[in-house]
Amino acid sequence: MKEVITTDRVKQSNQVRALVEQSNRILDEVVGSSGPGVTAVWDQEEDGNGRREVVLKLRDWTGEVTTRLAPEDLKNPAQMRWRLYGLWGDLLQIRSHKQLEELQKAEGG
């Protein structure tokens, strides 16, 4: 990936930081060779019920996608792989639409 940003809120908890680091290794595998232009931002927030959750944003030149993860999700590598593939697929879909728009503009239509 181009850049991985981990906010101070994530770094405050050793447990959450370790889970994010583990999940980021999975994300690297998921994104693979298509990742050099992608930035990942890992943050931690409270949901509407006061529970802590990890927020992951992926962005590139075409757009941004976001997912919210319960700490329990990060503890399950198989679950994380599935969630990260879904998020990555969402960004690839945005990328594909953007590239198609640019191609249509270049063709005059």
A tleap script that builds the chain and sets N, CA, C and O, in Angstrom:
source leaprc.protein.ff14SB
mol = sequence {
  NMET LYS GLU VAL ILE THR THR ASP ARG VAL
  LYS GLN SER ASN GLN VAL ARG ALA LEU VAL
  GLU GLN SER ASN ARG ILE LEU ASP GLU VAL
  VAL GLY SER SER GLY PRO GLY VAL THR ALA
  VAL TRP ASP GLN GLU GLU ASP GLY ASN GLY
  ARG ARG GLU VAL VAL LEU LYS LEU ARG ASP
  TRP THR GLY GLU VAL THR THR ARG LEU ALA
  PRO GLU ASP LEU LYS ASN PRO ALA GLN MET
  ARG TRP ARG LEU TYR GLY LEU TRP GLY ASP
  LEU LEU GLN ILE ARG SER HIE LYS GLN LEU
  GLU GLU LEU GLN LYS ALA GLU GLY CGLY
}
set mol.1.N position { 0.830 -1.179 0.000 }
set mol.1.CA position { 0.000 0.000 0.000 }
set mol.1.C position { 0.873 1.241 0.000 }
set mol.1.O position { 2.032 1.220 0.416 }
set mol.2.N position { 0.284 2.308 -0.476 }
set mol.2.CA position { 0.989 3.575 -0.515 }
set mol.2.C position { 1.299 4.043 0.899 }
set mol.2.O position { 2.421 4.451 1.201 }
set mol.3.N position { 0.292 3.977 1.758 }
set mol.3.CA position { 0.452 4.490 3.112 }
set mol.3.C position { -0.541 3.803 4.039 }
set mol.3.O position { -1.678 3.529 3.654 }
set mol.4.N position { -0.104 3.531 5.254 }
set mol.4.CA position { -0.983 3.015 6.294 }
set mol.4.C position { -0.898 3.990 7.457 }
set mol.4.O position { 0.179 4.244 7.996 }
set mol.5.N position { -2.045 4.530 7.835 }
set mol.5.CA position { -2.118 5.491 8.930 }
set mol.5.C position { -2.876 4.833 10.075 }
set mol.5.O position { -3.987 4.334 9.896 }
set mol.6.N position { -2.267 4.838 11.241 }
set mol.6.CA position { -2.908 4.332 12.444 }
set mol.6.C position { -3.019 5.505 13.405 }
set mol.6.O position { -2.005 6.076 13.807 }
set mol.7.N position { -4.229 5.867 13.773 }
set mol.7.CA position { -4.420 7.040 14.621 }
set mol.7.C position { -3.981 6.776 16.058 }
set mol.7.O position { -3.806 5.633 16.480 }
set mol.8.N position { -3.813 7.854 16.782 }
set mol.8.CA position { -3.434 7.758 18.196 }
set mol.8.C position { -4.484 7.005 19.001 }
set mol.8.O position { -4.145 6.328 19.972 }
set mol.9.N position { -5.759 7.111 18.612 }
set mol.9.CA position { -6.816 6.398 19.343 }
set mol.9.C position { -6.621 4.886 19.262 }
set mol.9.O position { -6.929 4.168 20.214 }
set mol.10.N position { -6.118 4.406 18.146 }
set mol.10.CA position { -5.832 2.974 18.008 }
set mol.10.C position { -4.598 2.619 18.832 }
set mol.10.O position { -4.559 1.577 19.486 }
set mol.11.N position { -3.613 3.473 18.796 }
set mol.11.CA position { -2.345 3.206 19.477 }
set mol.11.C position { -2.475 3.238 21.000 }
set mol.11.O position { -1.605 2.721 21.702 }
set mol.12.N position { -3.541 3.835 21.517 }
set mol.12.CA position { -3.725 3.939 22.963 }
set mol.12.C position { -3.943 2.576 23.623 }
set mol.12.O position { -3.610 2.392 24.794 }
set mol.13.N position { -4.489 1.646 22.893 }
set mol.13.CA position { -4.760 0.317 23.441 }
set mol.13.C position { -3.819 -0.695 22.795 }
set mol.13.O position { -3.852 -0.889 21.580 }
set mol.14.N position { -2.982 -1.337 23.603 }
set mol.14.CA position { -2.054 -2.341 23.059 }
set mol.14.C position { -2.791 -3.470 22.366 }
set mol.14.O position { -2.337 -3.974 21.338 }
set mol.15.N position { -3.926 -3.871 22.922 }
set mol.15.CA position { -4.695 -4.965 22.340 }
set mol.15.C position { -5.257 -4.571 20.976 }
set mol.15.O position { -5.135 -5.323 20.009 }
set mol.16.N position { -5.870 -3.391 20.901 }
set mol.16.CA position { -6.439 -2.942 19.623 }
set mol.16.C position { -5.328 -2.726 18.606 }
set mol.16.O position { -5.473 -3.097 17.442 }
set mol.17.N position { -4.225 -2.132 19.032 }
set mol.17.CA position { -3.100 -1.893 18.111 }
set mol.17.C position { -2.602 -3.222 17.533 }
set mol.17.O position { -2.350 -3.315 16.331 }
set mol.18.N position { -2.458 -4.245 18.376 }
set mol.18.CA position { -1.997 -5.552 17.900 }
set mol.18.C position { -2.990 -6.175 16.919 }
set mol.18.O position { -2.590 -6.762 15.914 }
set mol.19.N position { -4.282 -6.046 17.214 }
set mol.19.CA position { -5.303 -6.586 16.311 }
set mol.19.C position { -5.303 -5.855 14.975 }
set mol.19.O position { -5.480 -6.476 13.927 }
set mol.20.N position { -5.104 -4.541 15.005 }
set mol.20.CA position { -5.048 -3.758 13.770 }
set mol.20.C position { -3.814 -4.156 12.962 }
set mol.20.O position { -3.894 -4.289 11.741 }
set mol.21.N position { -2.686 -4.347 13.621 }
set mol.21.CA position { -1.477 -4.768 12.910 }
set mol.21.C position { -1.685 -6.126 12.244 }
set mol.21.O position { -1.274 -6.324 11.101 }
set mol.22.N position { -2.314 -7.055 12.947 }
set mol.22.CA position { -2.621 -8.371 12.384 }
set mol.22.C position { -3.559 -8.224 11.191 }
set mol.22.O position { -3.348 -8.851 10.153 }
set mol.23.N position { -4.588 -7.403 11.333 }
set mol.23.CA position { -5.564 -7.203 10.255 }
set mol.23.C position { -4.930 -6.490 9.073 }
set mol.23.O position { -5.304 -6.738 7.927 }
set mol.24.N position { -3.981 -5.612 9.338 }
set mol.24.CA position { -3.322 -4.903 8.249 }
set mol.24.C position { -2.463 -5.851 7.409 }
set mol.24.O position { -2.332 -5.656 6.201 }
set mol.25.N position { -1.881 -6.869 8.034 }
set mol.25.CA position { -1.141 -7.873 7.258 }
set mol.25.C position { -2.101 -8.616 6.314 }
set mol.25.O position { -1.754 -8.902 5.169 }
set mol.26.N position { -3.294 -8.919 6.802 }
set mol.26.CA position { -4.304 -9.567 5.956 }
set mol.26.C position { -4.699 -8.627 4.826 }
set mol.26.O position { -4.830 -9.050 3.677 }
set mol.27.N position { -4.891 -7.346 5.155 }
set mol.27.CA position { -5.257 -6.361 4.130 }
set mol.27.C position { -4.189 -6.284 3.049 }
set mol.27.O position { -4.516 -6.189 1.866 }
set mol.28.N position { -2.924 -6.325 3.431 }
set mol.28.CA position { -1.844 -6.320 2.439 }
set mol.28.C position { -1.969 -7.492 1.477 }
set mol.28.O position { -1.753 -7.339 0.275 }
set mol.29.N position { -2.317 -8.658 2.004 }
set mol.29.CA position { -2.507 -9.834 1.153 }
set mol.29.C position { -3.693 -9.645 0.222 }
set mol.29.O position { -3.626 -9.997 -0.955 }
set mol.30.N position { -4.775 -9.090 0.746 }
set mol.30.CA position { -5.997 -8.900 -0.037 }
set mol.30.C position { -5.757 -7.915 -1.178 }
set mol.30.O position { -6.150 -8.172 -2.316 }
set mol.31.N position { -5.124 -6.808 -0.880 }
set mol.31.CA position { -4.910 -5.751 -1.873 }
set mol.31.C position { -3.843 -6.162 -2.882 }
set mol.31.O position { -3.949 -5.845 -4.067 }
set mol.32.N position { -2.830 -6.857 -2.419 }
set mol.32.CA position { -1.800 -7.392 -3.311 }
set mol.32.C position { -1.124 -6.339 -4.166 }
set mol.32.O position { -0.844 -5.235 -3.699 }
set mol.33.N position { -0.864 -6.678 -5.407 }
set mol.33.CA position { -0.106 -5.803 -6.302 }
set mol.33.C position { -0.898 -4.581 -6.767 }
set mol.33.O position { -0.332 -3.684 -7.392 }
set mol.34.N position { -2.184 -4.535 -6.475 }
set mol.34.CA position { -3.007 -3.375 -6.856 }
set mol.34.C position { -2.963 -2.273 -5.804 }
set mol.34.O position { -3.643 -1.257 -5.950 }
set mol.35.N position { -2.177 -2.457 -4.749 }
set mol.35.CA position { -2.219 -1.566 -3.618 }
set mol.35.C position { -1.308 -0.364 -3.577 }
set mol.35.O position { -1.482 0.464 -2.682 }
set mol.36.N position { -0.327 -0.194 -4.494 }
set mol.36.CA position { 0.592 0.926 -4.329 }
set mol.36.C position { -0.064 2.313 -4.266 }
set mol.36.O position { 0.512 3.221 -3.666 }
set mol.37.N position { -1.213 2.500 -4.847 }
set mol.37.CA position { -1.878 3.802 -4.803 }
set mol.37.C position { -2.919 3.926 -3.712 }
set mol.37.O position { -3.663 4.906 -3.681 }
set mol.38.N position { -2.991 2.948 -2.811 }
set mol.38.CA position { -4.058 2.895 -1.811 }
set mol.38.C position { -3.528 3.328 -0.447 }
set mol.38.O position { -2.442 2.928 -0.027 }
set mol.39.N position { -4.318 4.152 0.230 }
set mol.39.CA position { -4.030 4.541 1.605 }
set mol.39.C position { -5.063 3.892 2.515 }
set mol.39.O position { -6.261 3.920 2.232 }
set mol.40.N position { -4.589 3.310 3.605 }
set mol.40.CA position { -5.467 2.727 4.622 }
set mol.40.C position { -5.360 3.576 5.879 }
set mol.40.O position { -4.261 3.907 6.323 }
set mol.41.N position { -6.503 3.925 6.445 }
set mol.41.CA position { -6.541 4.691 7.688 }
set mol.41.C position { -7.317 3.870 8.711 }
set mol.41.O position { -8.498 3.576 8.525 }
set mol.42.N position { -6.632 3.505 9.800 }
set mol.42.CA position { -7.233 2.758 10.899 }
set mol.42.C position { -7.509 3.742 12.031 }
set mol.42.O position { -6.607 4.462 12.461 }
set mol.43.N position { -8.732 3.775 12.510 }
set mol.43.CA position { -9.115 4.674 13.595 }
set mol.43.C position { -9.984 3.906 14.578 }
set mol.43.O position { -10.381 2.771 14.313 }
set mol.44.N position { -10.271 4.517 15.689 }
set mol.44.CA position { -11.160 3.911 16.677 }
set mol.44.C position { -12.136 4.986 17.138 }
set mol.44.O position { -11.739 6.109 17.448 }
set mol.45.N position { -13.421 4.627 17.180 }
set mol.45.CA position { -14.481 5.552 17.575 }
set mol.45.C position { -15.487 4.819 18.444 }
set mol.45.O position { -15.426 3.600 18.603 }
set mol.46.N position { -16.401 5.577 18.995 }
set mol.46.CA position { -17.539 4.984 19.701 }
set mol.46.C position { -18.736 4.980 18.773 }
set mol.46.O position { -18.960 5.929 18.021 }
set mol.47.N position { -19.512 3.891 18.833 }
set mol.47.CA position { -20.748 3.861 18.056 }
set mol.47.C position { -21.826 4.613 18.825 }
set mol.47.O position { -21.538 5.186 19.876 }
set mol.48.N position { -23.018 4.624 18.344 }
set mol.48.CA position { -24.118 5.345 18.972 }
set mol.48.C position { -24.506 4.824 20.348 }
set mol.48.O position { -25.218 5.496 21.095 }
set mol.49.N position { -24.034 3.619 20.684 }
set mol.49.CA position { -24.357 3.016 21.975 }
set mol.49.C position { -23.183 3.045 22.955 }
set mol.49.O position { -23.225 2.389 23.996 }
set mol.50.N position { -22.144 3.797 22.624 }
set mol.50.CA position { -21.005 3.922 23.519 }
set mol.50.C position { -20.005 2.782 23.444 }
set mol.50.O position { -19.088 2.716 24.261 }
set mol.51.N position { -20.163 1.875 22.473 }
set mol.51.CA position { -19.207 0.779 22.299 }
set mol.51.C position { -18.077 1.235 21.386 }
set mol.51.O position { -18.291 1.999 20.444 }
set mol.52.N position { -16.878 0.756 21.676 }
set mol.52.CA position { -15.716 1.078 20.847 }
set mol.52.C position { -15.735 0.221 19.585 }
set mol.52.O position { -16.064 -0.965 19.632 }
set mol.53.N position { -15.382 0.829 18.465 }
set mol.53.CA position { -15.263 0.089 17.219 }
set mol.53.C position { -14.087 0.638 16.421 }
set mol.53.O position { -13.714 1.803 16.553 }
set mol.54.N position { -13.524 -0.213 15.606 }
set mol.54.CA position { -12.427 0.178 14.744 }
set mol.54.C position { -13.015 0.571 13.392 }
set mol.54.O position { -13.876 -0.124 12.852 }
set mol.55.N position { -12.542 1.683 12.858 }
set mol.55.CA position { -13.001 2.185 11.573 }
set mol.55.C position { -11.832 2.104 10.599 }
set mol.55.O position { -10.748 2.620 10.871 }
set mol.56.N position { -12.062 1.456 9.465 }
set mol.56.CA position { -11.041 1.357 8.427 }
set mol.56.C position { -11.540 2.073 7.183 }
set mol.56.O position { -12.636 1.809 6.689 }
set mol.57.N position { -10.705 2.992 6.684 }
set mol.57.CA position { -10.995 3.689 5.435 }
set mol.57.C position { -9.910 3.328 4.435 }
set mol.57.O position { -8.720 3.382 4.745 }
set mol.58.N position { -10.327 2.964 3.248 }
set mol.58.CA position { -9.413 2.744 2.128 }
set mol.58.C position { -9.694 3.810 1.097 }
set mol.58.O position { -10.850 4.071 0.763 }
set mol.59.N position { -8.646 4.425 0.591 }
set mol.59.CA position { -8.867 5.443 -0.441 }
set mol.59.C position { -7.737 5.414 -1.463 }
set mol.59.O position { -6.600 5.046 -1.169 }
set mol.60.N position { -8.100 5.815 -2.664 }
set mol.60.CA position { -7.134 6.017 -3.729 }
set mol.60.C position { -7.607 7.210 -4.551 }
set mol.60.O position { -8.477 7.959 -4.108 }
set mol.61.N position { -7.054 7.391 -5.721 }
set mol.61.CA position { -7.376 8.560 -6.537 }
set mol.61.C position { -8.823 8.571 -7.009 }
set mol.61.O position { -9.304 9.597 -7.490 }
set mol.62.N position { -9.524 7.455 -6.882 }
set mol.62.CA position { -10.897 7.371 -7.392 }
set mol.62.C position { -11.961 7.574 -6.320 }
set mol.62.O position { -13.095 7.933 -6.639 }
set mol.63.N position { -11.613 7.352 -5.055 }
set mol.63.CA position { -12.630 7.484 -4.021 }
set mol.63.C position { -12.211 6.856 -2.706 }
set mol.63.O position { -11.038 6.559 -2.477 }
set mol.64.N position { -13.201 6.661 -1.849 }
set mol.64.CA position { -12.955 6.150 -0.499 }
set mol.64.C position { -14.100 5.247 -0.073 }
set mol.64.O position { -15.263 5.494 -0.395 }
set mol.65.N position { -13.747 4.192 0.661 }
set mol.65.CA position { -14.741 3.289 1.244 }
set mol.65.C position { -14.402 3.118 2.723 }
set mol.65.O position { -13.248 3.249 3.131 }
set mol.66.N position { -15.429 2.823 3.513 }
set mol.66.CA position { -15.262 2.731 4.962 }
set mol.66.C position { -16.011 1.520 5.493 }
set mol.66.O position { -17.081 1.168 4.997 }
set mol.67.N position { -15.438 0.889 6.504 }
set mol.67.CA position { -16.135 -0.155 7.234 }
set mol.67.C position { -15.896 0.045 8.719 }
set mol.67.O position { -14.868 0.580 9.134 }
set mol.68.N position { -16.859 -0.391 9.507 }
set mol.68.CA position { -16.767 -0.332 10.966 }
set mol.68.C position { -16.691 -1.752 11.484 }
set mol.68.O position { -17.462 -2.620 11.073 }
set mol.69.N position { -15.748 -1.982 12.397 }
set mol.69.CA position { -15.478 -3.331 12.875 }
set mol.69.C position { -15.530 -3.377 14.394 }
set mol.69.O position { -14.932 -2.541 15.072 }
set mol.70.N position { -16.237 -4.342 14.911 }
set mol.70.CA position { -16.214 -4.585 16.354 }
set mol.70.C position { -14.867 -5.216 16.691 }
set mol.70.O position { -14.295 -5.922 15.861 }
set mol.71.N position { -14.354 -4.973 17.895 }
set mol.71.CA position { -13.084 -5.598 18.276 }
set mol.71.C position { -13.102 -7.123 18.099 }
set mol.71.O position { -12.072 -7.720 17.788 }
set mol.72.N position { -14.255 -7.748 18.295 }
set mol.72.CA position { -14.362 -9.198 18.118 }
set mol.72.C position { -14.093 -9.605 16.673 }
set mol.72.O position { -13.532 -10.671 16.419 }
set mol.73.N position { -14.496 -8.748 15.715 }
set mol.73.CA position { -14.250 -9.043 14.301 }
set mol.73.C position { -12.758 -9.146 14.019 }
set mol.73.O position { -12.318 -10.014 13.265 }
set mol.74.N position { -11.986 -8.258 14.629 }
set mol.74.CA position { -10.544 -8.239 14.402 }
set mol.74.C position { -9.845 -9.454 14.990 }
set mol.74.O position { -8.727 -9.779 14.590 }
set mol.75.N position { -10.481 -10.119 15.919 }
set mol.75.CA position { -9.883 -11.298 16.552 }
set mol.75.C position { -10.012 -12.549 15.692 }
set mol.75.O position { -9.364 -13.558 15.970 }
set mol.76.N position { -10.835 -12.497 14.660 }
set mol.76.CA position { -11.105 -13.655 13.823 }
set mol.76.C position { -10.511 -13.426 12.425 }
set mol.76.O position { -11.125 -12.743 11.606 }
set mol.77.N position { -9.327 -13.986 12.141 }
set mol.77.CA position { -8.687 -13.742 10.838 }
set mol.77.C position { -9.549 -14.122 9.637 }
set mol.77.O position { -9.526 -13.425 8.623 }
set mol.78.N position { -10.299 -15.197 9.730 }
set mol.78.CA position { -11.155 -15.592 8.601 }
set mol.78.C position { -12.247 -14.563 8.366 }
set mol.78.O position { -12.540 -14.220 7.220 }
set mol.79.N position { -12.845 -14.076 9.425 }
set mol.79.CA position { -13.869 -13.027 9.330 }
set mol.79.C position { -13.260 -11.751 8.750 }
set mol.79.O position { -13.863 -11.104 7.893 }
set mol.80.N position { -12.065 -11.393 9.221 }
set mol.80.CA position { -11.409 -10.182 8.727 }
set mol.80.C position { -11.094 -10.291 7.243 }
set mol.80.O position { -11.299 -9.342 6.485 }
set mol.81.N position { -10.596 -11.452 6.833 }
set mol.81.CA position { -10.278 -11.635 5.414 }
set mol.81.C position { -11.535 -11.422 4.559 }
set mol.81.O position { -11.485 -10.749 3.529 }
set mol.82.N position { -12.646 -11.994 4.991 }
set mol.82.CA position { -13.914 -11.846 4.271 }
set mol.82.C position { -14.344 -10.379 4.223 }
set mol.82.O position { -14.730 -9.877 3.167 }
set mol.83.N position { -14.277 -9.695 5.366 }
set mol.83.CA position { -14.674 -8.283 5.427 }
set mol.83.C position { -13.757 -7.404 4.571 }
set mol.83.O position { -14.223 -6.489 3.892 }
set mol.84.N position { -12.463 -7.685 4.608 }
set mol.84.CA position { -11.514 -6.870 3.853 }
set mol.84.C position { -11.646 -7.103 2.350 }
set mol.84.O position { -11.499 -6.165 1.567 }
set mol.85.N position { -11.918 -8.332 1.942 }
set mol.85.CA position { -12.184 -8.580 0.523 }
set mol.85.C position { -13.412 -7.799 0.063 }
set mol.85.O position { -13.420 -7.244 -1.036 }
set mol.86.N position { -14.443 -7.756 0.894 }
set mol.86.CA position { -15.636 -6.992 0.542 }
set mol.86.C position { -15.354 -5.509 0.415 }
set mol.86.O position { -15.817 -4.865 -0.526 }
set mol.87.N position { -14.598 -4.962 1.357 }
set mol.87.CA position { -14.258 -3.535 1.315 }
set mol.87.C position { -13.385 -3.228 0.112 }
set mol.87.O position { -13.607 -2.238 -0.585 }
set mol.88.N position { -12.399 -4.070 -0.133 }
set mol.88.CA position { -11.523 -3.879 -1.286 }
set mol.88.C position { -12.332 -3.956 -2.585 }
set mol.88.O position { -12.102 -3.171 -3.505 }
set mol.89.N position { -13.260 -4.879 -2.661 }
set mol.89.CA position { -14.121 -4.983 -3.835 }
set mol.89.C position { -14.935 -3.720 -4.049 }
set mol.89.O position { -15.151 -3.303 -5.187 }
set mol.90.N position { -15.389 -3.108 -2.958 }
set mol.90.CA position { -16.134 -1.848 -3.076 }
set mol.90.C position { -15.268 -0.745 -3.681 }
set mol.90.O position { -15.732 0.017 -4.530 }
set mol.91.N position { -14.007 -0.660 -3.244 }
set mol.91.CA position { -13.117 0.363 -3.800 }
set mol.91.C position { -12.791 0.063 -5.259 }
set mol.91.O position { -12.721 0.978 -6.079 }
set mol.92.N position { -12.592 -1.202 -5.584 }
set mol.92.CA position { -12.326 -1.561 -6.980 }
set mol.92.C position { -13.514 -1.230 -7.882 }
set mol.92.O position { -13.335 -0.860 -9.043 }
set mol.93.N position { -14.710 -1.363 -7.350 }
set mol.93.CA position { -15.894 -1.014 -8.138 }
set mol.93.C position { -15.922 0.491 -8.420 }
set mol.93.O position { -16.232 0.912 -9.534 }
set mol.94.N position { -15.601 1.291 -7.414 }
set mol.94.CA position { -15.520 2.743 -7.617 }
set mol.94.C position { -14.450 3.053 -8.658 }
set mol.94.O position { -14.656 3.874 -9.552 }
set mol.95.N position { -13.309 2.387 -8.532 }
set mol.95.CA position { -12.197 2.602 -9.470 }
set mol.95.C position { -12.624 2.254 -10.894 }
set mol.95.O position { -12.333 2.990 -11.837 }
set mol.96.N position { -13.308 1.141 -11.037 }
set mol.96.CA position { -13.755 0.696 -12.357 }
set mol.96.C position { -14.717 1.703 -12.983 }
set mol.96.O position { -14.599 2.029 -14.164 }
set mol.97.N position { -15.667 2.193 -12.188 }
set mol.97.CA position { -16.620 3.187 -12.699 }
set mol.97.C position { -15.911 4.474 -13.103 }
set mol.97.O position { -16.247 5.071 -14.126 }
set mol.98.N position { -14.949 4.900 -12.320 }
set mol.98.CA position { -14.204 6.122 -12.616 }
set mol.98.C position { -13.417 5.951 -13.911 }
set mol.98.O position { -13.409 6.843 -14.760 }
set mol.99.N position { -12.757 4.805 -14.061 }
set mol.99.CA position { -11.991 4.568 -15.271 }
set mol.99.C position { -12.897 4.489 -16.494 }
set mol.99.O position { -12.529 4.964 -17.569 }
set mol.100.N position { -14.068 3.898 -16.341 }
set mol.100.CA position { -15.017 3.832 -17.442 }
set mol.100.C position { -15.498 5.228 -17.835 }
set mol.100.O position { -15.612 5.540 -19.020 }
set mol.101.N position { -15.778 6.065 -16.838 }
set mol.101.CA position { -16.192 7.449 -17.117 }
set mol.101.C position { -15.104 8.182 -17.897 }
set mol.101.O position { -15.396 8.885 -18.864 }
set mol.102.N position { -13.860 8.018 -17.479 }
set mol.102.CA position { -12.751 8.693 -18.157 }
set mol.102.C position { -12.584 8.181 -19.586 }
set mol.102.O position { -12.285 8.955 -20.495 }
set mol.103.N position { -12.774 6.907 -19.778 }
set mol.103.CA position { -12.670 6.334 -21.125 }
set mol.103.C position { -13.782 6.875 -22.023 }
set mol.103.O position { -13.543 7.208 -23.184 }
set mol.104.N position { -14.986 6.961 -21.484 }
set mol.104.CA position { -16.106 7.495 -22.262 }
set mol.104.C position { -15.880 8.961 -22.617 }
set mol.104.O position { -16.213 9.389 -23.722 }
set mol.105.N position { -15.320 9.732 -21.691 }
set mol.105.CA position { -15.015 11.143 -21.973 }
set mol.105.C position { -13.971 11.250 -23.056 }
set mol.105.O position { -14.083 12.094 -23.946 }
set mol.106.N position { -12.943 10.398 -22.996 }
set mol.106.CA position { -11.872 10.419 -23.988 }
set mol.106.C position { -12.386 10.053 -25.375 }
set mol.106.O position { -11.857 10.516 -26.386 }
set mol.107.N position { -13.419 9.219 -25.416 }
set mol.107.CA position { -14.005 8.814 -26.698 }
set mol.107.C position { -15.040 9.809 -27.194 }
set mol.107.O position { -15.578 9.675 -28.293 }
set mol.108.N position { -15.310 10.813 -26.363 }
set mol.108.CA position { -16.266 11.843 -26.766 }
set mol.108.C position { -17.716 11.496 -26.472 }
set mol.108.O position { -18.628 12.049 -27.086 }
set mol.109.N position { -17.930 10.580 -25.532 }
set mol.109.CA position { -19.308 10.215 -25.367 }
set mol.109.C position { -19.746 9.979 -24.008 }
set mol.109.O position { -20.914 9.661 -23.782 }
savepdb mol mol.pdb
quit
